[in-house]
Amino acid sequence: MSIVYAQEQALSVADYCAVLASTYMRDKRPLANPERVGRILAGSNMIVTARADGAIVGLARGMSDGEWVCYLADLAVHADHQRQGIGTGLLRQVKAILGPGMGVVLIAYPEAETYYRKAGLGEMAGFYIEREIRN
């Protein structure tokens, strides 16, 4: 299986939901609200996908100022394709697109902390204000 990584700003709501719904993040994103997911995607200026034979198997979604930092809100690999290096490939593609002057920041759910350490991401303290509406 050959994986193709690409920046894909027009990612469909269906493709986004197909990946996230197969992961532990399914209950942490408003997947049952396609209009809101569409707005989430529209507000993201960094969307990178991983596809196998045209089918989506992973994605990275974030926001960047284009000069200093990119905040990744999602890094997800479909459950059927995990542990194959796809998440690492997505991170590499994001970094390649952003270039050497850009940093990448993300906040990990506890379920993903081990993966991010293994992938070589450094740790730093983070702070967060929870949203009041989740769906």
C-alpha angles and dihedrals in degrees: 000000000000118000120212117202119199143157104254112180093171094060109158124240088236093056092046092049093045091060099039094044090062094055138067087264092071090099094041097061130058094248093152089060106068093177091058092045088052090054090047090054093044090055094051116091096185116058118156122178137197115212133184114200088342095306117117114245101163147003145192118206127186151134124250137185087214094235114052116010145009119205110210111210096178135026108169138160122193110258092242091058104041123124092034098102095260095124090051089048091053091051091049091050092049090051092046091053093045096046133218097299094062130085126208121219129185138164113228127215110227090254090064103040095096091052094050092050090049090048089058101252115151121232128239135164116269136189130207140187109212119230118244096217116052104176 
